[in-house]
Amino acid sequence: MAETEDKKIQLVTFQLGEELYGIDIMTVEGIVRVEETRSIPNAPPYVDGIFNLRGEIIPIISLHKRFHIRKSVMSEEDELLSGFVIIKISGMKLGIIIDKVSRVVTVDLEKMQQPPQMLSGIGAEYIQGVFSRDEGYLIILNIERLFDPKELQKLGTISR
């Protein structure tokens, strides 16, 4: 019985552009409503700015800019569900701008498929896998691969 449970993981799912993405709940520190960010001079173009979360300075990343994804067109109601997903990569906290938080889902890793080579502008190297759904795909991001060590080091200097 325990073996089948090991193959399941929980994902925090959210909308970016027209697609639904998921990341392992174990990498998520929290979800924050959209707040004001302070822009940073000379930051990489995909860094939207920094955000103060309970005294901790967190770089805010726009995957829209990084992967050239168009923002979703949303109703006022949906905009209430937009914000930042705070993730932890290599001991560092980052905020990722999302169009709309969806929900936490449990998925069976055995049903995960390999990603098509190019899916909505995000290269396959950043995608852990995909799950087919009635409305399209649930794309699982590999957050460890979203930023190389040099980028993380640069982002670390921004948050100091």
C-alpha positions in Angstrom: 0.0 0.0 0.0 2.8 2.5 0.9 4.5 2.0 -2.5 1.6 3.5 -4.5 1.6 6.5 -2.2 5.2 7.2 -2.8 4.4 7.8 -6.5 2.0 10.6 -5.7 3.0 14.2 -5.1 1.1 17.3 -4.3 1.4 20.3 -6.7 0.4 23.9 -6.3 -1.2 24.8 -9.6 -1.5 28.2 -11.2 -2.2 29.9 -14.5 0.5 31.7 -16.5 -0.8 33.0 -19.8 -3.1 30.4 -21.3 -1.5 27.3 -19.6 -1.9 25.7 -16.2 1.4 25.0 -14.4 2.2 23.1 -11.3 5.2 23.0 -8.9 5.9 20.6 -6.1 4.2 21.8 -2.9 7.4 21.0 -1.0 9.2 23.9 -2.8 6.5 26.4 -2.0 6.9 28.7 1.0 3.6 30.5 0.4 1.3 32.4 -1.9 1.0 36.2 -1.5 -1.5 38.6 -3.1 0.0 41.1 -5.5 1.9 43.8 -3.6 4.0 46.7 -4.6 7.5 45.7 -5.8 10.4 48.0 -5.9 12.3 47.9 -9.2 16.0 47.3 -9.1 18.4 49.1 -11.5 20.6 46.9 -13.6 18.7 43.7 -12.7 18.1 41.0 -15.3 15.0 41.9 -17.5 13.0 39.0 -16.0 13.4 40.4 -12.4 10.3 42.5 -11.7 11.8 43.9 -8.5 12.0 43.1 -4.8 9.3 42.6 -2.3 9.5 42.8 1.5 7.8 39.8 3.1 7.7 40.1 6.9 11.2 41.8 6.9 12.7 39.5 4.3 13.7 40.9 0.9 12.6 38.6 -1.9 13.4 39.0 -5.6 10.3 38.8 -7.7 10.6 37.0 -11.0 8.4 37.3 -14.1 8.3 34.1 -16.0 6.1 36.0 -18.5 9.2 38.1 -19.4 11.7 35.2 -19.1 9.7 32.9 -21.4 7.8 35.6 -23.5 4.4 34.4 -22.2 1.5 36.8 -22.7 -0.4 37.6 -19.5 -3.9 36.1 -19.2 -6.9 38.3 -19.8 -8.8 38.0 -16.6 -12.0 39.1 -15.0 -11.9 41.3 -11.9 -12.8 38.2 -9.9 -9.9 36.3 -11.3 -7.5 39.2 -10.6 -8.2 38.6 -6.9 -6.4 35.3 -7.3 -3.3 36.7 -8.9 -0.1 37.3 -6.9 3.3 35.7 -6.1 4.2 32.1 -5.4 7.1 32.2 -3.0 9.5 29.3 -3.7 12.7 28.1 -2.2 15.6 27.1 -4.5 19.0 26.2 -3.2 18.2 27.8 0.2 17.1 31.1 -1.4 13.5 32.5 -1.6 12.1 33.9 -4.8 8.7 35.1 -5.8 7.2 34.1 -9.1 4.4 36.3 -10.5 1.4 34.2 -11.4 -1.8 35.3 -13.3 -4.1 33.2 -11.1 -3.6 30.6 -8.4 -5.6 27.5 -9.0 -5.5 24.8 -6.3 -3.5 22.0 -4.8 -3.8 18.8 -6.6 -2.4 15.3 -6.0 -0.9 13.6 -9.1 0.4 10.1 -9.8 3.9 10.4 -11.1 3.4 7.2 -13.1 0.9 9.0 -15.3 3.2 11.9 -16.0 4.2 12.2 -19.7 7.4 13.6 -21.2 6.9 17.2 -22.4 6.6 18.0 -26.0 9.8 19.7 -27.2 8.3 23.2 -27.2 5.3 24.0 -25.1 4.0 27.5 -24.9 7.4 29.1 -25.1 9.0 27.3 -22.2 11.7 24.9 -23.3 11.4 21.2 -22.4 14.6 21.5 -20.2 12.5 23.5 -17.6 9.6 21.1 -17.6 9.6 18.0 -15.4 6.6 16.5 -17.3 3.0 17.0 -18.3 -0.4 15.6 -17.4 -3.2 15.5 -20.0 -6.4 17.2 -18.9 -9.7 17.7 -20.6 -8.8 21.4 -21.0 -5.3 20.9 -22.2 -2.1 20.2 -20.2 -1.0 20.6 -16.6 2.7 21.4 -17.1 5.0 20.6 -14.2 7.8 23.0 -13.9 11.2 21.8 -12.6 12.1 24.9 -10.5 15.6 23.6 -9.8 16.3 24.1 -13.6 14.5 27.5 -14.0 17.7 29.3 -12.9 21.3 28.3 -13.3 23.7 28.7 -10.3 25.1 32.0 -11.7 21.6 33.5 -12.0 20.8 32.4 -8.5 24.0 34.0 -7.2 23.1 37.2 -9.0 19.5 37.1 -7.6 21.0 36.4 -4.1 23.0 39.7 -4.3 19.7 41.5 -5.2 18.0 40.3 -2.1 20.7 41.6 0.3 
